[in-house]
Amino acid sequence: MTLPELAQKLKALGYPVAYSHFTSVQNPPFICYIAWGSDTFNADNKPLVEMDNVDIELYTVNKDLIAEGKIKDLLKENELPWSRDEIYLTDEEVFKCTYSITLIN
């Protein structure tokens, strides 16, 4: 899956979605995603597979199991393993739930 394909699938969940950040204030829930690094799998001094490390961040006012479930279902349906982290951002008064994935191009 490519980054643009991921963006389309995230938008289909029904929440506002932006790469990295929004240019205007958004009311939660909303999703941001960012590719924060990349790797290659090499053989015979040639890159065979390109991989992008991506974080999908869900921002909500309250713990939102339905929104989290939609993201998990999307990742499962597309066979994308993830790791998950959650934090409450006191200054913004929102929960940030981050799903870290690797896209293989």
GROMACS elastic network, one bead per residue, 0.5 to 0.9 nm:
[ bonds ]
;  ai    aj funct       b0    kb
    1     4     6  0.83773   500
    1     5     6  0.62105   500
    1     6     6  0.68151   500
    1    78     6  0.83783   500
    1   103     6  0.59195   500
    1   104     6  0.62521   500
    1   105     6  0.59793   500
    2     5     6  0.52024   500
    2     6     6  0.63038   500
    2     7     6  0.87400   500
    2    52     6  0.86107   500
    2   103     6  0.66161   500
    2   104     6  0.74024   500
    2   105     6  0.58762   500
    3     6     6  0.50488   500
    3     7     6  0.62360   500
    3     8     6  0.88142   500
    3    35     6  0.80936   500
    3    52     6  0.82245   500
    3    54     6  0.85599   500
    3   103     6  0.75686   500
    3   105     6  0.88400   500
    4     8     6  0.63758   500
    4     9     6  0.87627   500
    5     8     6  0.51998   500
    5     9     6  0.63414   500
    5    10     6  0.86989   500
    6     9     6  0.51151   500
    6    10     6  0.61314   500
    6    11     6  0.86097   500
    6   103     6  0.88830   500
    7    10     6  0.51405   500
    7    11     6  0.61839   500
    7    12     6  0.86694   500
    7    17     6  0.76789   500
    7    18     6  0.82248   500
    7    19     6  0.81550   500
    7    33     6  0.81145   500
    8    11     6  0.51347   500
    8    12     6  0.62704   500
    9    12     6  0.51022   500
    9    13     6  0.69272   500
    9    74     6  0.75666   500
   10    13     6  0.54485   500
   10    14     6  0.78364   500
   10    15     6  0.78343   500
   10    16     6  0.88634   500
   10    17     6  0.69647   500
   10    31     6  0.79537   500
   10    71     6  0.77543   500
   10    74     6  0.80064   500
   11    14     6  0.58585   500
   11    15     6  0.63262   500
   11    16     6  0.68323   500
   11    17     6  0.59239   500
   11    18     6  0.89373   500
   11    31     6  0.87601   500
   12    15     6  0.77976   500
   13    16     6  0.88884   500
   13    67     6  0.84996   500
   13    70     6  0.68809   500
   13    71     6  0.78303   500
   13    74     6  0.85653   500
   14    17     6  0.87621   500
   15    28     6  0.88283   500
   15    29     6  0.67530   500
   15    30     6  0.54203   500
   15    31     6  0.67418   500
   15    67     6  0.88702   500
   16    26     6  0.80709   500
   16    28     6  0.87402   500
   16    29     6  0.77201   500
   16    30     6  0.50154   500
   16    31     6  0.61811   500
   16    32     6  0.84282   500
   17    21     6  0.87428   500
   17    22     6  0.81728   500
   17    30     6  0.61727   500
   17    32     6  0.56406   500
   17    33     6  0.77826   500
   18    21     6  0.57236   500
   18    22     6  0.57890   500
   18    23     6  0.89553   500
   18    30     6  0.85036   500
   18    31     6  0.66045   500
   18    33     6  0.66053   500
   18    34     6  0.88055   500
   19    22     6  0.75706   500
   19    31     6  0.86735   500
   19    32     6  0.55871   500
   19    33     6  0.50983   500
   19    34     6  0.57388   500
   19    35     6  0.86806   500
   20    32     6  0.56743   500
   20    33     6  0.55873   500
   20    34     6  0.50894   500
   20    35     6  0.84088   500
   21    24     6  0.88103   500
   21    31     6  0.89508   500
   21    32     6  0.61127   500
   21    33     6  0.80508   500
   21    34     6  0.87326   500
   22    25     6  0.69590   500
   22    26     6  0.73865   500
   22    32     6  0.79671   500
   23    26     6  0.89653   500
   26    29     6  0.82449   500
   26    30     6  0.72311   500
   27    30     6  0.71789   500
   27    60     6  0.85808   500
   27    61     6  0.88022   500
   28    31     6  0.85615   500
   28    58     6  0.86796   500
   28    59     6  0.58704   500
   28    61     6  0.61516   500
   28    94     6  0.79240   500
   29    58     6  0.70123   500
   29    59     6  0.53607   500
   29    61     6  0.70393   500
   29    64     6  0.86156   500
   29    67     6  0.81168   500
   30    57     6  0.83231   500
   30    58     6  0.59734   500
   30    59     6  0.54575   500
   30    60     6  0.70381   500
   31    56     6  0.69704   500
   31    57     6  0.55153   500
   31    59     6  0.62649   500
   32    55     6  0.82304   500
   32    56     6  0.59993   500
   32    57     6  0.51451   500
   32    58     6  0.67306   500
   32    59     6  0.81937   500
   33    54     6  0.68751   500
   33    55     6  0.54861   500
   33    57     6  0.59028   500
   33    58     6  0.87213   500
   34    53     6  0.84222   500
   34    54     6  0.55141   500
   34    55     6  0.54770   500
   34    56     6  0.68006   500
   34    57     6  0.85369   500
   35    38     6  0.78047   500
   35    52     6  0.63351   500
   35    53     6  0.55764   500
   35    55     6  0.65108   500
   35    56     6  0.89910   500
   36    52     6  0.77095   500
   36    53     6  0.58875   500
   36    54     6  0.59814   500
   36    55     6  0.73645   500
   37    51     6  0.85858   500
   37    52     6  0.60007   500
   37    53     6  0.51897   500
   37    54     6  0.74384   500
   38    50     6  0.73141   500
   38    51     6  0.54689   500
   38    53     6  0.56528   500
   38    54     6  0.88161   500
   38   102     6  0.87309   500
   39    49     6  0.83747   500
   39    50     6  0.60560   500
   39    51     6  0.51278   500
   39    52     6  0.65239   500
   39    53     6  0.79464   500
   40    47     6  0.58704   500
   40    48     6  0.70725   500
   40    49     6  0.54639   500
   40    51     6  0.58908   500
   40    52     6  0.87842   500
   41    46     6  0.84251   500
   41    47     6  0.57394   500
   41    48     6  0.56517   500
   41    49     6  0.50426   500
   41    50     6  0.66255   500
   41    51     6  0.80208   500
   42    45     6  0.61569   500
   42    46     6  0.53024   500
   42    48     6  0.53686   500
   42    49     6  0.70979   500
   43    46     6  0.54295   500
   43    47     6  0.65731   500
   43    48     6  0.66850   500
   44    47     6  0.84155   500
   47    50     6  0.72013   500
   49   104     6  0.69623   500
   49   105     6  0.67055   500
   50   103     6  0.83642   500
   50   104     6  0.59635   500
   50   105     6  0.53957   500
   51   102     6  0.63368   500
   51   103     6  0.54511   500
   51   105     6  0.59704   500
   52   101     6  0.83413   500
   52   102     6  0.55478   500
   52   103     6  0.51017   500
   52   104     6  0.66093   500
   52   105     6  0.77446   500
   53   100     6  0.72886   500
   53   101     6  0.59857   500
   53   103     6  0.64877   500
   54    99     6  0.82442   500
   54   100     6  0.58155   500
   54   101     6  0.53513   500
   54   102     6  0.60118   500
   54   103     6  0.72754   500
   55    98     6  0.63180   500
   55    99     6  0.56434   500
   55   101     6  0.63692   500
   55   102     6  0.87333   500
   56    71     6  0.88443   500
   56    97     6  0.81469   500
   56    98     6  0.55443   500
   56    99     6  0.50663   500
   56   100     6  0.63783   500
   56   101     6  0.79192   500
   57    96     6  0.63170   500
   57    97     6  0.56282   500
   57    99     6  0.64576   500
   57   100     6  0.86883   500
   58    67     6  0.80071   500
   58    68     6  0.76477   500
   58    71     6  0.87239   500
   58    95     6  0.78791   500
   58    96     6  0.56027   500
   58    97     6  0.50902   500
   58    98     6  0.63603   500
   58    99     6  0.83206   500
   59    94     6  0.62765   500
   59    95     6  0.55894   500
   59    97     6  0.65763   500
   59    98     6  0.88489   500
   60    63     6  0.66780   500
   60    64     6  0.66829   500
   60    67     6  0.87453   500
   60    93     6  0.89158   500
   60    94     6  0.54646   500
   60    95     6  0.52446   500
   60    96     6  0.67553   500
   60    97     6  0.83497   500
   61    64     6  0.81366   500
   61    93     6  0.68097   500
   61    95     6  0.61172   500
   62    94     6  0.70530   500
   62    95     6  0.66778   500
   63    68     6  0.88163   500
   63    94     6  0.89702   500
   63    95     6  0.68498   500
   64    67     6  0.55388   500
   64    68     6  0.62729   500
   64    69     6  0.85531   500
   64    95     6  0.89835   500
   65    69     6  0.58323   500
   65    70     6  0.85645   500
   66    70     6  0.63027   500
   66    71     6  0.88757   500
   67    70     6  0.51332   500
   67    71     6  0.65412   500
   67    72     6  0.87422   500
   68    71     6  0.52740   500
   68    72     6  0.62166   500
   68    73     6  0.85941   500
   68    97     6  0.79586   500
   69    73     6  0.59572   500
   69    74     6  0.84990   500
   70    73     6  0.51042   500
   70    74     6  0.61965   500
   70    75     6  0.86920   500
   71    74     6  0.50834   500
   71    75     6  0.62616   500
   71    76     6  0.86246   500
   71    99     6  0.85235   500
   72    75     6  0.51015   500
   72    76     6  0.60812   500
   72    77     6  0.85319   500
   72    82     6  0.86507   500
   72    99     6  0.86994   500
   73    76     6  0.50228   500
   73    77     6  0.59600   500
   73    78     6  0.85017   500
   74    77     6  0.52224   500
   74    78     6  0.62753   500
   74    79     6  0.85823   500
   74    80     6  0.84826   500
   75    78     6  0.52617   500
   75    79     6  0.60329   500
   75    81     6  0.69067   500
   75    82     6  0.76105   500
   75   101     6  0.87454   500
   76    80     6  0.60615   500
   76    81     6  0.73410   500
   77    80     6  0.78306   500
   78    81     6  0.89787   500
   80   101     6  0.66902   500
   80   102     6  0.73223   500
   80   103     6  0.76314   500
   81   100     6  0.85267   500
   81   101     6  0.63247   500
   81   102     6  0.77097   500
   82    99     6  0.59907   500
   82   100     6  0.53882   500
   82   102     6  0.78310   500
   83    98     6  0.81202   500
   83    99     6  0.56598   500
   83   100     6  0.52377   500
   83   101     6  0.69286   500
   84    97     6  0.70819   500
   84    98     6  0.55551   500
   84   100     6  0.63409   500
   85    96     6  0.82354   500
   85    97     6  0.57856   500
   85    98     6  0.51585   500
   85    99     6  0.66806   500
   85   100     6  0.83295   500
   86    95     6  0.70969   500
   86    96     6  0.56837   500
   86    98     6  0.61641   500
   86    99     6  0.89036   500
   87    94     6  0.86241   500
   87    95     6  0.58125   500
   87    96     6  0.54053   500
   87    97     6  0.65670   500
   87    98     6  0.85820   500
   88    92     6  0.86508   500
   88    93     6  0.71051   500
   88    94     6  0.58691   500
   88    96     6  0.61597   500
   88    97     6  0.86685   500
   89    92     6  0.55680   500
   89    93     6  0.56011   500
   89    94     6  0.54392   500
   89    95     6  0.60086   500
   89    96     6  0.69838   500
   90    94     6  0.69822   500
   90    95     6  0.86199   500
   91    94     6  0.82101   500
   92    95     6  0.86757   500
